[in-house]
């Protein structure tokens, strides 16, 4: 009982429910290990009693919780003319009528002091405050507000709050003042979903790049009326041979990977002369060979080979001195990014010398703040500068892609993706090592789709350290990603509420949930999205805790709805009628982890899983079930008049699927780009590693022939599908 109470005080679950009618206890050893990762000793009964006494005493005497959130209503903010649906707070925004209980219930006579992120100090009660007006915030707080005192206006932001009670007790907390919701999309827009590496143009160096992204946005926005392009995470990968190709297991989520650079678009490229020009010509010839191998010889995308060529080319380009304006811009970028970029670039430089497994580095270098690391940074200053320069160039090209989308008239623009975590040996885990739970990994409990649970090998953030830091790592991450984004998709958005922690070496079934301060996490997210004028999309597929979707809806975060999963689960179990879909979502037919629509309709994905030994039942049984589901959908599409009697051919069926999505009230319709040309192959096949070429396939046609961006733009099949999505041109 004591262990359970101690766990509850620290947000650690001692039971979990894989289904509404089933409750599973968490092993005690798991609870003890998770508490230890949070700095709480529960190894013995005596330790539990001691920690429990300390925790309960602290909770009873605490004036303030770790974080206080204040939501500003639209009435207290001014409209932002440049961001449809968004609002931005004035320099000072007043509090809404209802204060958070954490402040309203303070003892009488408590003094509050706010140190704002803008550097100002505000105290309450204020000696110069006037008598509160009837119905005002101060008037509504007789328990704390003496006569003649009123709560001051506060700017939007993440501030520090201090409380001093009349009995001498003191407390500190993070104060987040945020708008009530994120910016909202237009009534209806559509766009492409694509894995950027898979989209090669005739100018790519063996994989899609930021130049290709700008081209795709410009073409689809201007010619097809698309409102957005959603791409995979562009996070920096852990270097190595071979590099992990998954964009969802990065070294850093804070900084993008320079492998996505279009080298020729770097301004200094044009000024390379002499021997450098000859070397670049040779690299370009090799890049042409890489591209041809993928597009013409059925080779896989080779990220490592692409980066070897680009890195050598960029080393040559770097020899060209920056002009005064470019140098000033670079220095401004360095100052703006500060310690975060210095740490990232230092890790990259150290990895070149000692390898990418920082846990195996000399002990002194495992600490980013050690004297040894400081000396190494000085000795490797040129390499640190090289990696900082790469981050700057990538940031510039991200900005250019965002401008291209806006200039093409896109209502949303580029939708960037945030992975759920980082590689334990990567730059973020090194630079922010105190913020990550040692010896823990994020995963998922057993469910109807995976009876063994999942261990994703990603270290989780410690909720207590996040709160103590004012959510600095989280804020920096969001700010960096949102800078050039029209919207941000958050993978496994349920992780803002709780995450399944798996102790090192334990089976995923023996993990447990650890709670985060969801209100604080959402407030910081809403604040940063508001400042960037960007939408937020949550990937809320799979097992979702009750109340999560409702909380996201209140904050304007869009969900993700996939055709094949939308059924009347509480009633008939049949496909959900289009008018019954939710409005606040991105509606799509498939995702990067699911079969393409063509593969689904033909049943080819079942045959693929059979060939790889991934089926849990006999092939014939799986095929019968899949055929029945597809037939049910085709009947539904025909009944709704979206598909002609007889079912039509494959292309017509895919168009009918997207016509169905248009019948829903969804604000955004996402077209999986491979669907537009009949591609059968999934980009990622969960449950496989080397059995299938995950994250290494180019977009291909129905016969498996890779297609360039130029061929996609000219494809009659693509135009037939996108014609369904475009509104008719008025006469």
Number of C-alpha atoms within 10 A of each C-alpha: 6 14 22 16 16 23 22 14 14 18 18 25 21 21 15 15 14 14 11 6 6 8 11 11 12 17 14 14 14 19 28 21 21 29 22 16 17 18 13 19 20 25 15 11 12 11 14 21 16 13 18 22 14 12 16 14 11 11 13 8 11 14 23 20 14 19 23 22 20 21 20 22 18 16 12 16 18 13 15 14 10 9 18 15 15 24 26 23 24 14 10 13 22 20 19 16 14 13 17 13 9 13 17 16 14 18 16 15 15 23 19 21 18 22 17 19 13 11 9 10 13 17 16 17 22 16 10 9 14 11 13 18 12 9 10 14 20 24 20 17 19 12 15 19 24 17 14 16 19 23 21 18 12 21 20 27 20 25 24 19 23 19 22 17 16 12 9 8 12 17 16 20 20 24 23 27 25 28 30 20 27 29 26 23 24 13 10 14 22 28 28 25 23 22 23 22 28 26 26 26 24 16 19 26 30 31 28 27 24 25 22 24 29 23 17 24 31 23 17 23 25 16 11 18 21 28 28 28 28 25 19 20 25 28 24 25 26 25 19 13 9 11 12 18 18 14 22 23 24 31 30 25 29 25 25 24 23 27 26 28 28 20 23 16 13 16 13 19 20 12 13 18 14 8 10 18 17 12 16 22 13 14 18 19 13 17 21 16 15 24 26 17 16 23 23 13 12 14 17 19 25 20 21 17 16 20 20 12 19 23 15 13 22 20 12 19 23 16 13 16 12 14 10 9 9 13 12 12 14 17 14 13 17 19 12 11 15 11 12 19 22 19 21 26 25 27 28 23 23 21 19 13 10 14 16 21 17 21 15 12 16 12 12 14 23 19 20 19 12 13 12 16 20 16 12 16 22 13 11 16 14 12 18 22 16 18 20 23 19 20 22 23 20 22 21 15 23 24 17 17 25 25 20 22 30 20 14 21 19 26 21 29 29 30 27 22 27 24 20 22 25 29 22 26 18 26 30 26 24 25 22 15 17 14 22 23 23 21 17 25 27 25 23 22 24 17 16 11 9 11 10 15 19 20 22 18 17 23 25 26 25 19 21 17 17 21 19 15 12 21 22 15 18 16 17 15 18 21 18 17 24 24 19 24 26 26 28 24 25 22 19 18 23 22 20 19 19 20 23 26 28 31 25 15 9 13 13 23 20 21 34 28 24 24 19 22 18 16 17 25 22 22 26 25 23 26 26 25 27 26 21 23 26 27 27 30 24 22 18 22 15 12 14 12 12 8 9 15 17 11 15 21 15 11 18 21 27 27 24 20 25 17 19 16 14 16 16 13 11 7 8 9 10 15 17 18 15 17 13 13 19 17 18 21 24 22 26 24 23 22 19 18 12 18 24 25 26 23 21 19 21 15 19 17 23 20 17 17 17 16 12 12 10 14 14 9 10 9 14 10 10 16 17 11 11 18 16 11 17 16 14 14 18 23 16 18 20 18 12 15 13 20 23 16 12 9 16 14 10 14 18 15 21 21 22 24 20 22 18 21 26 21 15 18 19 26 20 27 27 27 25 22 21 30 28 26 24 23 25 25 24 25 24 20 20 13 11 13 10 6 11 17 16 19 21 21 23 30 30 23 20 16 10 14 16 24 24 22 22 13 13 23 16 11 15 13 17 19 16 15 21 21 14 14 22 13 9 8 5 4 3
